Amino acid sequence: MIYNGTFPKHLQRSRNEVILGNKTNEFMRQFECQTFSKLDENQLDILQMNSATVAFSRTNENDYMVATKLHEMQEFKRKLFAKTKQPSLPEQPYSVINSPSNKK
């Protein structure tokens, strides 16, 4: 990562390093990092498909450290852990046989 901003000039070099550290910390507070365990192939595909907005790194066999902007993490987790859609059953026609309005 490269910071292209300008720093105020100080006589002491260490002061510029403090400013850079502060700017880096301020920038990093905009992100959230989480570790996700035992990701399957489908979830790895989702990570790769979202690589423009999500940074990730493998930490163990199937564990990944994931970082994204604070306001995007919840939506990303919904994508990553969405339940697989089960095929829907055909609709049953509505039966009026047991309807109270048919009893006389």
C-alpha positions as CSV (number, residue, x, y, z in Angstrom):
1,M,0.0,0.0,0.0
2,I,1.3,3.4,-0.9
3,Y,0.2,6.7,0.7
4,N,0.3,9.5,-1.9
5,G,-0.6,12.3,0.4
6,T,1.8,15.0,1.7
7,F,3.3,15.1,5.1
8,P,4.1,18.2,7.1
9,K,7.8,18.8,7.2
10,H,9.4,18.2,10.6
11,L,13.0,18.4,11.6
12,Q,12.8,15.1,13.3
13,R,12.4,12.0,11.1
14,S,10.7,10.1,13.9
15,R,7.8,12.6,13.9
16,N,7.1,11.8,10.2
17,E,7.0,8.1,11.1
18,V,4.4,8.8,13.9
19,I,2.3,10.7,11.4
20,L,2.5,7.8,8.9
21,G,1.6,5.4,11.6
22,N,-1.4,7.5,12.6
23,K,-2.6,7.7,9.0
24,T,-2.2,4.0,8.5
25,N,-4.2,3.2,11.7
26,E,-6.9,5.6,10.6
27,F,-7.1,3.9,7.2
28,M,-7.2,0.4,8.7
29,R,-10.1,1.2,11.0
30,Q,-12.3,1.3,7.9
31,F,-11.9,-2.5,7.5
32,E,-13.1,-5.5,9.4
33,C,-11.2,-8.8,9.5
34,Q,-12.6,-12.2,10.4
35,T,-11.4,-15.8,10.2
36,F,-13.8,-18.3,8.6
37,S,-13.2,-22.0,9.3
38,K,-13.9,-25.1,7.2
39,L,-14.9,-23.3,4.0
40,D,-16.1,-25.6,1.2
41,E,-15.4,-25.3,-2.6
42,N,-18.6,-23.3,-3.2
43,Q,-17.6,-20.8,-0.5
44,L,-14.1,-20.6,-2.0
45,D,-15.6,-19.7,-5.3
46,I,-17.6,-16.9,-3.6
47,L,-14.4,-15.6,-2.1
48,Q,-12.8,-15.5,-5.6
49,M,-15.8,-14.0,-7.3
50,N,-15.7,-11.1,-4.7
51,S,-12.0,-10.6,-4.8
52,A,-12.5,-7.0,-6.1
53,T,-13.9,-6.0,-2.7
54,V,-12.7,-8.7,-0.4
55,A,-9.2,-9.6,0.6
56,F,-8.5,-13.1,1.9
57,S,-5.7,-15.3,2.9
58,R,-5.6,-19.0,3.7
59,T,-4.5,-19.5,7.3
60,N,-4.9,-23.3,7.6
61,E,-6.2,-26.2,5.5
62,N,-9.7,-24.8,5.0
63,D,-9.5,-21.6,7.2
64,Y,-9.3,-18.2,5.7
65,M,-8.7,-14.7,7.1
66,V,-11.1,-12.3,5.3
67,A,-11.0,-8.5,5.2
68,T,-13.5,-6.1,3.8
69,K,-14.9,-2.6,4.5
70,L,-16.8,-2.4,7.7
71,H,-20.2,-1.7,6.1
72,E,-19.7,-4.6,3.6
73,M,-18.9,-7.5,5.9
74,Q,-22.5,-8.4,6.9
75,E,-23.6,-8.6,3.3
76,F,-20.6,-10.6,2.4
77,K,-21.2,-13.1,5.2
78,R,-24.8,-13.5,3.9
79,K,-23.4,-14.4,0.5
80,L,-20.8,-16.7,1.9
81,F,-23.1,-18.6,4.3
82,A,-26.3,-18.5,2.3
83,K,-28.2,-21.7,2.6
84,T,-28.3,-23.7,-0.6
85,K,-31.5,-23.3,-2.4
86,Q,-33.5,-26.5,-2.4
87,P,-35.7,-27.2,-5.4
88,S,-39.2,-26.0,-4.7
89,L,-42.0,-28.5,-4.6
90,P,-44.8,-28.0,-7.1
91,E,-47.6,-25.9,-5.7
92,Q,-50.5,-27.8,-4.3
93,P,-53.9,-26.6,-5.6
94,Y,-55.9,-25.0,-2.8
95,S,-58.7,-27.3,-1.6
96,V,-61.9,-25.8,-0.4
97,I,-63.3,-29.2,0.8
98,N,-62.6,-28.4,4.5
99,S,-63.4,-24.7,4.3
100,P,-65.8,-23.5,7.1
101,S,-67.9,-21.6,4.5
102,N,-68.9,-24.9,2.7
103,K,-70.5,-26.4,5.8
104,K,-74.2,-25.9,6.1
